[in-house]
Amino acid sequence: MKAKFSIGDRIHWFEYYADMIVKDGGYGTIIDVQMAVGGGEISSFLVYTILKDGGQLEKFTENDLEEIDWLEETNESEEE
């Protein structure tokens, strides 16, 4: 399975409620990628460890991450 993101990539992460409405989101850097083995229909998937910009570590699947371009990140930093 080929990873969509690599260690060191800057990403936009999202957390969702059970009904898939976005609960929270932010920016971070990928620091680790691991293969996880599931059961049933999902045999394996990638889990990314993200260092959030606030300093917390959290794990996300590929579906919860989005590429960012540097212009978007610069604009977000200026708003804070």
PDB file of N, CA, C and O in Angstrom:
ATOM      1  N   MET A   1       0.849  -1.172   0.000  1.00  0.00           N
ATOM      2  CA  MET A   1       0.000   0.000   0.000  1.00  0.00           C
ATOM      3  C   MET A   1       0.900   1.243   0.000  1.00  0.00           C
ATOM      4  O   MET A   1       1.806   1.369   0.824  1.00  0.00           O
ATOM      5  N   LYS A   2       0.633   2.144  -0.930  1.00  0.00           N
ATOM      6  CA  LYS A   2       1.445   3.355  -1.059  1.00  0.00           C
ATOM      7  C   LYS A   2       0.848   4.473  -0.216  1.00  0.00           C
ATOM      8  O   LYS A   2      -0.349   4.752  -0.288  1.00  0.00           O
ATOM      9  N   ALA A   3       1.693   5.104   0.579  1.00  0.00           N
ATOM     10  CA  ALA A   3       1.257   6.191   1.443  1.00  0.00           C
ATOM     11  C   ALA A   3       1.008   7.451   0.611  1.00  0.00           C
ATOM     12  O   ALA A   3       1.788   7.782  -0.282  1.00  0.00           O
ATOM     13  N   LYS A   4      -0.078   8.140   0.915  1.00  0.00           N
ATOM     14  CA  LYS A   4      -0.405   9.392   0.238  1.00  0.00           C
ATOM     15  C   LYS A   4       0.480  10.532   0.753  1.00  0.00           C
ATOM     16  O   LYS A   4       0.790  11.467   0.014  1.00  0.00           O
ATOM     17  N   PHE A   5       0.881  10.446   2.023  1.00  0.00           N
ATOM     18  CA  PHE A   5       1.692  11.470   2.665  1.00  0.00           C
ATOM     19  C   PHE A   5       2.994  10.853   3.162  1.00  0.00           C
ATOM     20  O   PHE A   5       3.083   9.640   3.352  1.00  0.00           O
ATOM     21  N   SER A   6       4.002  11.697   3.371  1.00  0.00           N
ATOM     22  CA  SER A   6       5.312  11.235   3.842  1.00  0.00           C
ATOM     23  C   SER A   6       5.674  11.932   5.146  1.00  0.00           C
ATOM     24  O   SER A   6       5.117  12.976   5.483  1.00  0.00           O
ATOM     25  N   ILE A   7       6.618  11.338   5.874  1.00  0.00           N
ATOM     26  CA  ILE A   7       7.123  11.957   7.093  1.00  0.00           C
ATOM     27  C   ILE A   7       7.697  13.331   6.730  1.00  0.00           C
ATOM     28  O   ILE A   7       8.440  13.473   5.759  1.00  0.00           O
ATOM     29  N   GLY A   8       7.337  14.328   7.524  1.00  0.00           N
ATOM     30  CA  GLY A   8       7.792  15.694   7.283  1.00  0.00           C
ATOM     31  C   GLY A   8       6.787  16.547   6.531  1.00  0.00           C
ATOM     32  O   GLY A   8       6.931  17.769   6.489  1.00  0.00           O
ATOM     33  N   ASP A   9       5.756  15.924   5.926  1.00  0.00           N
ATOM     34  CA  ASP A   9       4.734  16.694   5.202  1.00  0.00           C
ATOM     35  C   ASP A   9       3.903  17.526   6.165  1.00  0.00           C
ATOM     36  O   ASP A   9       3.549  17.065   7.250  1.00  0.00           O
ATOM     37  N   ARG A  10       3.590  18.757   5.763  1.00  0.00           N
ATOM     38  CA  ARG A  10       2.656  19.606   6.496  1.00  0.00           C
ATOM     39  C   ARG A  10       1.255  19.272   5.997  1.00  0.00           C
ATOM     40  O   ARG A  10       1.026  19.182   4.791  1.00  0.00           O
ATOM     41  N   ILE A  11       0.323  19.089   6.923  1.00  0.00           N
ATOM     42  CA  ILE A  11      -1.030  18.681   6.552  1.00  0.00           C
ATOM     43  C   ILE A  11      -2.077  19.476   7.344  1.00  0.00           C
ATOM     44  O   ILE A  11      -1.774  20.150   8.329  1.00  0.00           O
ATOM     45  N   HIS A  12      -3.296  19.366   6.873  1.00  0.00           N
ATOM     46  CA  HIS A  12      -4.467  19.888   7.573  1.00  0.00           C
ATOM     47  C   HIS A  12      -5.206  18.658   8.080  1.00  0.00           C
ATOM     48  O   HIS A  12      -5.583  17.796   7.286  1.00  0.00           O
ATOM     49  N   TRP A  13      -5.419  18.560   9.389  1.00  0.00           N
ATOM     50  CA  TRP A  13      -6.100  17.393   9.983  1.00  0.00           C
ATOM     51  C   TRP A  13      -7.521  17.782  10.377  1.00  0.00           C
ATOM     52  O   TRP A  13      -7.828  18.952  10.603  1.00  0.00           O
ATOM     53  N   PHE A  14      -8.380  16.760  10.452  1.00  0.00           N
ATOM     54  CA  PHE A  14      -9.780  16.956  10.822  1.00  0.00           C
ATOM     55  C   PHE A  14     -10.206  15.888  11.811  1.00  0.00           C
ATOM     56  O   PHE A  14      -9.801  14.732  11.688  1.00  0.00           O
ATOM     57  N   GLU A  15     -11.021  16.262  12.795  1.00  0.00           N
ATOM     58  CA  GLU A  15     -11.693  15.309  13.684  1.00  0.00           C
ATOM     59  C   GLU A  15     -13.187  15.437  13.409  1.00  0.00           C
ATOM     60  O   GLU A  15     -13.690  16.534  13.167  1.00  0.00           O
ATOM     61  N   TYR A  16     -13.890  14.308  13.447  1.00  0.00           N
ATOM     62  CA  TYR A  16     -15.303  14.278  13.074  1.00  0.00           C
ATOM     63  C   TYR A  16     -16.179  13.734  14.196  1.00  0.00           C
ATOM     64  O   TYR A  16     -15.740  12.915  15.003  1.00  0.00           O
ATOM     65  N   TYR A  17     -17.426  14.201  14.234  1.00  0.00           N
ATOM     66  CA  TYR A  17     -18.441  13.570  15.062  1.00  0.00           C
ATOM     67  C   TYR A  17     -18.843  12.260  14.385  1.00  0.00           C
ATOM     68  O   TYR A  17     -18.448  12.009  13.247  1.00  0.00           O
ATOM     69  N   ALA A  18     -19.621  11.426  15.070  1.00  0.00           N
ATOM     70  CA  ALA A  18     -20.043  10.124  14.532  1.00  0.00           C
ATOM     71  C   ALA A  18     -20.811  10.267  13.215  1.00  0.00           C
ATOM     72  O   ALA A  18     -20.764   9.369  12.375  1.00  0.00           O
ATOM     73  N   ASP A  19     -21.520  11.389  13.027  1.00  0.00           N
ATOM     74  CA  ASP A  19     -22.280  11.586  11.788  1.00  0.00           C
ATOM     75  C   ASP A  19     -21.463  12.297  10.706  1.00  0.00           C
ATOM     76  O   ASP A  19     -22.021  12.803   9.732  1.00  0.00           O
ATOM     77  N   MET A  20     -20.141  12.331  10.882  1.00  0.00           N
ATOM     78  CA  MET A  20     -19.173  12.850   9.916  1.00  0.00           C
ATOM     79  C   MET A  20     -19.210  14.371   9.741  1.00  0.00           C
ATOM     80  O   MET A  20     -18.730  14.886   8.731  1.00  0.00           O
ATOM     81  N   ILE A  21     -19.768  15.083  10.700  1.00  0.00           N
ATOM     82  CA  ILE A  21     -19.669  16.535  10.712  1.00  0.00           C
ATOM     83  C   ILE A  21     -18.340  16.889  11.368  1.00  0.00           C
ATOM     84  O   ILE A  21     -17.971  16.306  12.387  1.00  0.00           O
ATOM     85  N   VAL A  22     -17.622  17.846  10.781  1.00  0.00           N
ATOM     86  CA  VAL A  22     -16.308  18.221  11.312  1.00  0.00           C
ATOM     87  C   VAL A  22     -16.456  18.834  12.694  1.00  0.00           C
ATOM     88  O   VAL A  22     -17.202  19.794  12.889  1.00  0.00           O
ATOM     89  N   LYS A  23     -15.734  18.263  13.650  1.00  0.00           N
ATOM     90  CA  LYS A  23     -15.748  18.717  15.040  1.00  0.00           C
ATOM     91  C   LYS A  23     -14.597  19.695  15.302  1.00  0.00           C
ATOM     92  O   LYS A  23     -14.760  20.680  16.022  1.00  0.00           O
ATOM     93  N   ASP A  24     -13.432  19.410  14.707  1.00  0.00           N
ATOM     94  CA  ASP A  24     -12.246  20.213  14.953  1.00  0.00           C
ATOM     95  C   ASP A  24     -11.294  20.030  13.779  1.00  0.00           C
ATOM     96  O   ASP A  24     -11.423  19.076  13.013  1.00  0.00           O
ATOM     97  N   GLY A  25     -10.360  20.925  13.641  1.00  0.00           N
ATOM     98  CA  GLY A  25      -9.366  20.824  12.576  1.00  0.00           C
ATOM     99  C   GLY A  25      -8.200  21.727  12.885  1.00  0.00           C
ATOM    100  O   GLY A  25      -8.306  22.647  13.696  1.00  0.00           O
ATOM    101  N   GLY A  26      -7.097  21.463  12.239  1.00  0.00           N
ATOM    102  CA  GLY A  26      -5.916  22.284  12.445  1.00  0.00           C
ATOM    103  C   GLY A  26      -4.790  21.828  11.543  1.00  0.00           C
ATOM    104  O   GLY A  26      -4.997  21.053  10.609  1.00  0.00           O
ATOM    105  N   TYR A  27      -3.603  22.315  11.830  1.00  0.00           N
ATOM    106  CA  TYR A  27      -2.432  22.014  11.019  1.00  0.00           C
ATOM    107  C   TYR A  27      -1.411  21.242  11.838  1.00  0.00           C
ATOM    108  O   TYR A  27      -1.389  21.323  13.066  1.00  0.00           O
ATOM    109  N   GLY A  28      -0.566  20.491  11.139  1.00  0.00           N
ATOM    110  CA  GLY A  28       0.472  19.741  11.817  1.00  0.00           C
ATOM    111  C   GLY A  28       1.471  19.161  10.838  1.00  0.00           C
ATOM    112  O   GLY A  28       1.406  19.406   9.634  1.00  0.00           O
ATOM    113  N   THR A  29       2.401  18.384  11.383  1.00  0.00           N
ATOM    114  CA  THR A  29       3.466  17.759  10.606  1.00  0.00           C
ATOM    115  C   THR A  29       3.463  16.260  10.870  1.00  0.00           C
ATOM    116  O   THR A  29       3.354  15.823  12.016  1.00  0.00           O
ATOM    117  N   ILE A  30       3.584  15.479   9.810  1.00  0.00           N
ATOM    118  CA  ILE A  30       3.624  14.020   9.947  1.00  0.00           C
ATOM    119  C   ILE A  30       4.990  13.617  10.490  1.00  0.00           C
ATOM    120  O   ILE A  30       6.022  13.996   9.936  1.00  0.00           O
ATOM    121  N   ILE A  31       4.990  12.842  11.583  1.00  0.00           N
ATOM    122  CA  ILE A  31       6.265  12.401  12.159  1.00  0.00           C
ATOM    123  C   ILE A  31       6.452  10.888  12.091  1.00  0.00           C
ATOM    124  O   ILE A  31       7.552  10.391  12.333  1.00  0.00           O
ATOM    125  N   ASP A  32       5.362  10.133  11.754  1.00  0.00           N
ATOM    126  CA  ASP A  32       5.473   8.674  11.646  1.00  0.00           C
ATOM    127  C   ASP A  32       4.327   8.139  10.814  1.00  0.00           C
ATOM    128  O   ASP A  32       3.227   8.692  10.827  1.00  0.00           O
ATOM    129  N   VAL A  33       4.585   7.059  10.088  1.00  0.00           N
ATOM    130  CA  VAL A  33       3.559   6.367   9.305  1.00  0.00           C
ATOM    131  C   VAL A  33       3.676   4.884   9.625  1.00  0.00           C
ATOM    132  O   VAL A  33       4.759   4.308   9.530  1.00  0.00           O
ATOM    133  N   GLN A  34       2.544   4.257  10.010  1.00  0.00           N
ATOM    134  CA  GLN A  34       2.550   2.834  10.335  1.00  0.00           C
ATOM    135  C   GLN A  34       1.403   2.128   9.626  1.00  0.00           C
ATOM    136  O   GLN A  34       0.352   2.717   9.376  1.00  0.00           O
ATOM    137  N   MET A  35       1.622   0.866   9.309  1.00  0.00           N
ATOM    138  CA  MET A  35       0.586   0.023   8.722  1.00  0.00           C
ATOM    139  C   MET A  35      -0.178  -0.636   9.866  1.00  0.00           C
ATOM    140  O   MET A  35       0.421  -1.260  10.741  1.00  0.00           O
ATOM    141  N   ALA A  36      -1.495  -0.497   9.856  1.00  0.00           N
ATOM    142  CA  ALA A  36      -2.339  -1.145  10.864  1.00  0.00           C
ATOM    143  C   ALA A  36      -3.144  -2.239  10.179  1.00  0.00           C
ATOM    144  O   ALA A  36      -3.550  -2.089   9.027  1.00  0.00           O
ATOM    145  N   VAL A  37      -3.368  -3.319  10.875  1.00  0.00           N
ATOM    146  CA  VAL A  37      -4.128  -4.441  10.334  1.00  0.00           C
ATOM    147  C   VAL A  37      -5.518  -4.426  10.941  1.00  0.00           C
ATOM    148  O   VAL A  37      -5.682  -4.445  12.161  1.00  0.00           O
ATOM    149  N   GLY A  38      -6.515  -4.392  10.072  1.00  0.00           N
ATOM    150  CA  GLY A  38      -7.903  -4.377  10.522  1.00  0.00           C
ATOM    151  C   GLY A  38      -8.528  -5.754  10.370  1.00  0.00           C
ATOM    152  O   GLY A  38      -7.867  -6.716   9.980  1.00  0.00           O
ATOM    153  N   GLY A  39      -9.807  -5.827  10.682  1.00  0.00           N
ATOM    154  CA  GLY A  39     -10.535  -7.069  10.531  1.00  0.00           C
ATOM    155  C   GLY A  39     -11.682  -6.880   9.557  1.00  0.00           C
ATOM    156  O   GLY A  39     -12.010  -5.755   9.181  1.00  0.00           O
ATOM    157  N   GLY A  40     -12.277  -7.961   9.160  1.00  0.00           N
ATOM    158  CA  GLY A  40     -13.427  -7.885   8.267  1.00  0.00           C
ATOM    159  C   GLY A  40     -13.039  -7.419   6.883  1.00  0.00           C
ATOM    160  O   GLY A  40     -12.077  -7.921   6.301  1.00  0.00           O
ATOM    161  N   GLU A  41     -13.783  -6.459   6.347  1.00  0.00           N
ATOM    162  CA  GLU A  41     -13.559  -5.979   4.986  1.00  0.00           C
ATOM    163  C   GLU A  41     -12.285  -5.147   4.857  1.00  0.00           C
ATOM    164  O   GLU A  41     -11.702  -5.075   3.775  1.00  0.00           O
ATOM    165  N   ILE A  42     -11.851  -4.526   5.940  1.00  0.00           N
ATOM    166  CA  ILE A  42     -10.653  -3.687   5.896  1.00  0.00           C
ATOM    167  C   ILE A  42      -9.470  -4.539   6.350  1.00  0.00           C
ATOM    168  O   ILE A  42      -9.350  -4.872   7.528  1.00  0.00           O
ATOM    169  N   SER A  43      -8.598  -4.886   5.405  1.00  0.00           N
ATOM    170  CA  SER A  43      -7.488  -5.753   5.764  1.00  0.00           C
ATOM    171  C   SER A  43      -6.322  -4.967   6.374  1.00  0.00           C
ATOM    172  O   SER A  43      -5.726  -5.409   7.356  1.00  0.00           O
ATOM    173  N   SER A  44      -5.999  -3.821   5.806  1.00  0.00           N
ATOM    174  CA  SER A  44      -4.917  -3.007   6.369  1.00  0.00           C
ATOM    175  C   SER A  44      -5.112  -1.552   5.933  1.00  0.00           C
ATOM    176  O   SER A  44      -5.746  -1.265   4.917  1.00  0.00           O
ATOM    177  N   PHE A  45      -4.554  -0.658   6.723  1.00  0.00           N
ATOM    178  CA  PHE A  45      -4.648   0.769   6.419  1.00  0.00           C
ATOM    179  C   PHE A  45      -3.484   1.481   7.083  1.00  0.00           C
ATOM    180  O   PHE A  45      -2.838   0.932   7.975  1.00  0.00           O
ATOM    181  N   LEU A  46      -3.219   2.700   6.647  1.00  0.00           N
ATOM    182  CA  LEU A  46      -2.106   3.479   7.185  1.00  0.00           C
ATOM    183  C   LEU A  46      -2.583   4.390   8.302  1.00  0.00           C
ATOM    184  O   LEU A  46      -3.658   4.985   8.225  1.00  0.00           O
ATOM    185  N   VAL A  47      -1.760   4.488   9.347  1.00  0.00           N
ATOM    186  CA  VAL A  47      -2.023   5.383  10.464  1.00  0.00           C
ATOM    187  C   VAL A  47      -0.855   6.365  10.540  1.00  0.00           C
ATOM    188  O   VAL A  47       0.309   5.970  10.606  1.00  0.00           O
ATOM    189  N   TYR A  48      -1.193   7.639  10.529  1.00  0.00           N
ATOM    190  CA  TYR A  48      -0.192   8.711  10.556  1.00  0.00           C
ATOM    191  C   TYR A  48      -0.150   9.329  11.949  1.00  0.00           C
ATOM    192  O   TYR A  48      -1.191   9.666  12.512  1.00  0.00           O
ATOM    193  N   THR A  49       1.050   9.478  12.503  1.00  0.00           N
ATOM    194  CA  THR A  49       1.214  10.204  13.761  1.00  0.00           C
ATOM    195  C   THR A  49       1.532  11.642  13.401  1.00  0.00           C
ATOM    196  O   THR A  49       2.480  11.923  12.669  1.00  0.00           O
ATOM    197  N   ILE A  50       0.707  12.562  13.939  1.00  0.00           N
ATOM    198  CA  ILE A  50       0.808  13.972  13.610  1.00  0.00           C
ATOM    199  C   ILE A  50       1.250  14.752  14.845  1.00  0.00           C
ATOM    200  O   ILE A  50       0.708  14.573  15.936  1.00  0.00           O
ATOM    201  N   LEU A  51       2.237  15.614  14.655  1.00  0.00           N
ATOM    202  CA  LEU A  51       2.590  16.589  15.681  1.00  0.00           C
ATOM    203  C   LEU A  51       1.785  17.842  15.347  1.00  0.00           C
ATOM    204  O   LEU A  51       2.113  18.585  14.421  1.00  0.00           O
ATOM    205  N   LYS A  52       0.715  18.057  16.131  1.00  0.00           N
ATOM    206  CA  LYS A  52      -0.141  19.216  15.887  1.00  0.00           C
ATOM    207  C   LYS A  52       0.641  20.491  16.199  1.00  0.00           C
ATOM    208  O   LYS A  52       1.582  20.476  16.992  1.00  0.00           O
ATOM    209  N   ASP A  53       0.241  21.586  15.569  1.00  0.00           N
ATOM    210  CA  ASP A  53       0.939  22.849  15.777  1.00  0.00           C
ATOM    211  C   ASP A  53       0.911  23.291  17.236  1.00  0.00           C
ATOM    212  O   ASP A  53       1.769  24.074  17.645  1.00  0.00           O
ATOM    213  N   GLY A  54      -0.034  22.824  18.025  1.00  0.00           N
ATOM    214  CA  GLY A  54      -0.089  23.143  19.445  1.00  0.00           C
ATOM    215  C   GLY A  54       0.845  22.299  20.295  1.00  0.00           C
ATOM    216  O   GLY A  54       0.959  22.533  21.498  1.00  0.00           O
ATOM    217  N   GLY A  55       1.524  21.310  19.690  1.00  0.00           N
ATOM    218  CA  GLY A  55       2.488  20.484  20.400  1.00  0.00           C
ATOM    219  C   GLY A  55       1.997  19.096  20.780  1.00  0.00           C
ATOM    220  O   GLY A  55       2.784  18.297  21.288  1.00  0.00           O
ATOM    221  N   GLN A  56       0.715  18.772  20.552  1.00  0.00           N
ATOM    222  CA  GLN A  56       0.184  17.460  20.909  1.00  0.00           C
ATOM    223  C   GLN A  56       0.448  16.449  19.782  1.00  0.00           C
ATOM    224  O   GLN A  56       0.489  16.803  18.604  1.00  0.00           O
ATOM    225  N   LEU A  57       0.623  15.190  20.180  1.00  0.00           N
ATOM    226  CA  LEU A  57       0.738  14.090  19.221  1.00  0.00           C
ATOM    227  C   LEU A  57      -0.606  13.394  19.116  1.00  0.00           C
ATOM    228  O   LEU A  57      -1.263  13.146  20.127  1.00  0.00           O
ATOM    229  N   GLU A  58      -1.019  13.078  17.891  1.00  0.00           N
ATOM    230  CA  GLU A  58      -2.270  12.356  17.694  1.00  0.00           C
ATOM    231  C   GLU A  58      -2.177  11.524  16.422  1.00  0.00           C
ATOM    232  O   GLU A  58      -1.467  11.880  15.482  1.00  0.00           O
ATOM    233  N   LYS A  59      -2.905  10.412  16.406  1.00  0.00           N
ATOM    234  CA  LYS A  59      -2.901   9.525  15.244  1.00  0.00           C
ATOM    235  C   LYS A  59      -4.155   9.761  14.417  1.00  0.00           C
ATOM    236  O   LYS A  59      -5.245   9.954  14.955  1.00  0.00           O
ATOM    237  N   PHE A  60      -3.979   9.741  13.078  1.00  0.00           N
ATOM    238  CA  PHE A  60      -5.067   9.943  12.133  1.00  0.00           C
ATOM    239  C   PHE A  60      -4.934   8.931  10.996  1.00  0.00           C
ATOM    240  O   PHE A  60      -3.838   8.465  10.687  1.00  0.00           O
ATOM    241  N   THR A  61      -6.062   8.603  10.387  1.00  0.00           N
ATOM    242  CA  THR A  61      -6.024   7.811   9.155  1.00  0.00           C
ATOM    243  C   THR A  61      -5.940   8.778   7.975  1.00  0.00           C
ATOM    244  O   THR A  61      -6.148   9.981   8.128  1.00  0.00           O
ATOM    245  N   GLU A  62      -5.634   8.239   6.808  1.00  0.00           N
ATOM    246  CA  GLU A  62      -5.453   9.049   5.610  1.00  0.00           C
ATOM    247  C   GLU A  62      -6.699   9.875   5.266  1.00  0.00           C
ATOM    248  O   GLU A  62      -6.585  10.989   4.753  1.00  0.00           O
ATOM    249  N   ASN A  63      -7.869   9.336   5.544  1.00  0.00           N
ATOM    250  CA  ASN A  63      -9.114  10.035   5.213  1.00  0.00           C
ATOM    251  C   ASN A  63      -9.326  11.281   6.063  1.00  0.00           C
ATOM    252  O   ASN A  63     -10.133  12.139   5.705  1.00  0.00           O
ATOM    253  N   ASP A  64      -8.617  11.394   7.180  1.00  0.00           N
ATOM    254  CA  ASP A  64      -8.774  12.542   8.079  1.00  0.00           C
ATOM    255  C   ASP A  64      -7.736  13.628   7.830  1.00  0.00           C
ATOM    256  O   ASP A  64      -7.659  14.598   8.583  1.00  0.00           O
ATOM    257  N   LEU A  65      -6.936  13.470   6.774  1.00  0.00           N
ATOM    258  CA  LEU A  65      -5.859  14.415   6.469  1.00  0.00           C
ATOM    259  C   LEU A  65      -6.030  14.988   5.070  1.00  0.00           C
ATOM    260  O   LEU A  65      -6.605  14.361   4.180  1.00  0.00           O
ATOM    261  N   GLU A  66      -5.513  16.197   4.908  1.00  0.00           N
ATOM    262  CA  GLU A  66      -5.597  16.869   3.613  1.00  0.00           C
ATOM    263  C   GLU A  66      -4.289  17.604   3.365  1.00  0.00           C
ATOM    264  O   GLU A  66      -3.713  18.201   4.275  1.00  0.00           O
ATOM    265  N   GLU A  67      -3.826  17.550   2.112  1.00  0.00           N
ATOM    266  CA  GLU A  67      -2.636  18.301   1.739  1.00  0.00           C
ATOM    267  C   GLU A  67      -2.897  19.784   1.892  1.00  0.00           C
ATOM    268  O   GLU A  67      -4.021  20.244   1.686  1.00  0.00           O
ATOM    269  N   ILE A  68      -1.878  20.532   2.247  1.00  0.00           N
ATOM    270  CA  ILE A  68      -2.013  21.991   2.249  1.00  0.00           C
ATOM    271  C   ILE A  68      -0.921  22.557   1.361  1.00  0.00           C
ATOM    272  O   ILE A  68       0.149  21.967   1.214  1.00  0.00           O
ATOM    273  N   ASP A  69      -1.201  23.700   0.776  1.00  0.00           N
ATOM    274  CA  ASP A  69      -0.127  24.372   0.055  1.00  0.00           C
ATOM    275  C   ASP A  69       0.420  25.458   0.965  1.00  0.00           C
ATOM    276  O   ASP A  69      -0.244  25.863   1.919  1.00  0.00           O
ATOM    277  N   TRP A  70       1.599  25.921   0.682  1.00  0.00           N
ATOM    278  CA  TRP A  70       2.265  26.871   1.573  1.00  0.00           C
ATOM    279  C   TRP A  70       1.515  28.190   1.665  1.00  0.00           C
ATOM    280  O   TRP A  70       1.571  28.853   2.701  1.00  0.00           O
ATOM    281  N   LEU A  71       0.820  28.585   0.619  1.00  0.00           N
ATOM    282  CA  LEU A  71       0.064  29.831   0.656  1.00  0.00           C
ATOM    283  C   LEU A  71      -1.060  29.738   1.680  1.00  0.00           C
ATOM    284  O   LEU A  71      -1.278  30.673   2.451  1.00  0.00           O
ATOM    285  N   GLU A  72      -1.778  28.612   1.691  1.00  0.00           N
ATOM    286  CA  GLU A  72      -2.859  28.421   2.664  1.00  0.00           C
ATOM    287  C   GLU A  72      -2.316  28.466   4.084  1.00  0.00           C
ATOM    288  O   GLU A  72      -2.919  29.095   4.953  1.00  0.00           O
ATOM    289  N   GLU A  73      -1.193  27.812   4.331  1.00  0.00           N
ATOM    290  CA  GLU A  73      -0.610  27.782   5.677  1.00  0.00           C
ATOM    291  C   GLU A  73      -0.166  29.180   6.099  1.00  0.00           C
ATOM    292  O   GLU A  73      -0.371  29.559   7.252  1.00  0.00           O
ATOM    293  N   THR A  74       0.427  29.944   5.210  1.00  0.00           N
ATOM    294  CA  THR A  74       0.866  31.296   5.516  1.00  0.00           C
ATOM    295  C   THR A  74      -0.328  32.171   5.872  1.00  0.00           C
ATOM    296  O   THR A  74      -0.264  32.936   6.834  1.00  0.00           O
ATOM    297  N   ASN A  75      -1.410  32.070   5.117  1.00  0.00           N
ATOM    298  CA  ASN A  75      -2.605  32.864   5.399  1.00  0.00           C
ATOM    299  C   ASN A  75      -3.208  32.494   6.746  1.00  0.00           C
ATOM    300  O   ASN A  75      -3.667  33.376   7.472  1.00  0.00           O
ATOM    301  N   GLU A  76      -3.219  31.223   7.096  1.00  0.00           N
ATOM    302  CA  GLU A  76      -3.765  30.765   8.374  1.00  0.00           C
ATOM    303  C   GLU A  76      -2.944  31.314   9.534  1.00  0.00           C
ATOM    304  O   GLU A  76      -3.512  31.722  10.548  1.00  0.00           O
ATOM    305  N   SER A  77      -1.620  31.334   9.406  1.00  0.00           N
ATOM    306  CA  SER A  77      -0.751  31.829  10.471  1.00  0.00           C
ATOM    307  C   SER A  77      -0.944  33.326  10.692  1.00  0.00           C
ATOM    308  O   SER A  77      -0.862  33.803  11.824  1.00  0.00           O
ATOM    309  N   GLU A  78      -1.195  34.055   9.634  1.00  0.00           N
ATOM    310  CA  GLU A  78      -1.377  35.503   9.750  1.00  0.00           C
ATOM    311  C   GLU A  78      -2.647  35.868  10.486  1.00  0.00           C
ATOM    312  O   GLU A  78      -2.719  36.936  11.095  1.00  0.00           O
ATOM    313  N   GLU A  79      -3.670  34.992  10.444  1.00  0.00           N
ATOM    314  CA  GLU A  79      -4.948  35.270  11.076  1.00  0.00           C
ATOM    315  C   GLU A  79      -4.892  35.116  12.579  1.00  0.00           C
ATOM    316  O   GLU A  79      -5.732  35.686  13.274  1.00  0.00           O
ATOM    317  N   GLU A  80      -3.933  34.366  13.117  1.00  0.00           N
ATOM    318  CA  GLU A  80      -3.870  34.074  14.545  1.00  0.00           C
ATOM    319  C   GLU A  80      -3.405  35.214  15.360  1.00  0.00           C
ATOM    320  O   GLU A  80      -3.307  35.100  16.582  1.00  0.00           O
TER     321      GLU A  80
END
